[in-house]
Amino acid sequence: MLTLESLRDLALAHAGTLAASVRSFDLGGRFFDWNAGPRLMGVVNLSPDSWYRESVCLTTEAAIARGRRLALEGAALVDVGAESSVLTATRANDALQMDRLLPVIRGLSEAGILVSAETYRLPVARACLDAGAKVLNLTGTTDAADFFRLAAERAAAVILCYVEGAHVRAVNDFALDEDPVPKLHDFFARRVEEAVRLGVTRILLDPGLGFYYRNLQDSATRVLHQMRTFLNTFRLRELGWPVCHALPHAFEYFREEVRCAEPFFAVLALLGKTDLLRTHEIARVRAVCETLGVSRGPRAL
């Protein structure tokens, strides 16, 4: 149960990390001061299998229109993905991913919108950067060194996602711990060390709360883990890099009001000092940021 007492105890137990600062950097020529307040990342899904229907765009024109609207609503950048992580989703090969992603990335980039490309496939990542993406949302762990070298060559940012398995579509069972931070801290420390050694200078850390693990289908267990991770986010900032969170849905609890789920979890993420909130609901989460009095940074347009 979340109480004022539990928040007090958490803050007191880790008081030394509450004021941790992280590195700031530019993306596509725009400076992001991650210590000045959180930013929002909108979502455009190009797979018909994606669960969040409001974010699904089946044509290039619809995807570009949604991306432009998200930017106007307050998204500092837009994340575009071509393959759903839902367990039953159809896999998209490299050619199909590129066919879906590249024209959208070009269109959004030409409109002055910062684009993040979600992929775990190296050829797709390279093509997305060629098309104008400035961020690689890396949802896999294989070929990491090659991804890092690519990002370093192109001065691109990398979102390092925590994945238990080869990639988001081939995950192992999730090892659930009472305190989620030590495991996440060790994983990210190793990945960051390799990325920096290979020349990456723009990094965000994503604990991967939106991924579908077969042994996390029990809603109570999953949501408790998500809440703990959100509230403990400030402890990961001790690694020196901003933290990105994908806000979950908790459909089992919110049901017909599922579009209210991400704004609810945004409150917990913001209390935990999350730096970048990945959300399908930019306008609603922006309102949460304003209500809590935290800066969301300047709009992308």
Buried (B, 14 or more C-beta within 10 A) or exposed (E): EEEEEEEEEBBEEBEEBBEBEBBBBEBBEBEBEBBEBBBBBBBBBBBEBBBBEEBBBEEBEBBBBBBBBBBBBBBBBBBBBBBBBBEEBEEBEBEBBBBBBBBBBBBBBEBEBBBBBBBBBBEBBBBBBEBBBBBBBBBBBBBBEEBBBBBBEBBBBBBBBBBBBBBBBEBEEBEBEEEBBEBBBEBBEEBBEEBBEBEBBBBBBBBBBBBBBEEBEEEEEBBEBBBBBBBBBBBBBBBBBBBBBBBBBBEEEBEEEBBBBBBBBBBBBBBBBBBBBBBBBBBBBBBBBEEEEBEBBEEBE
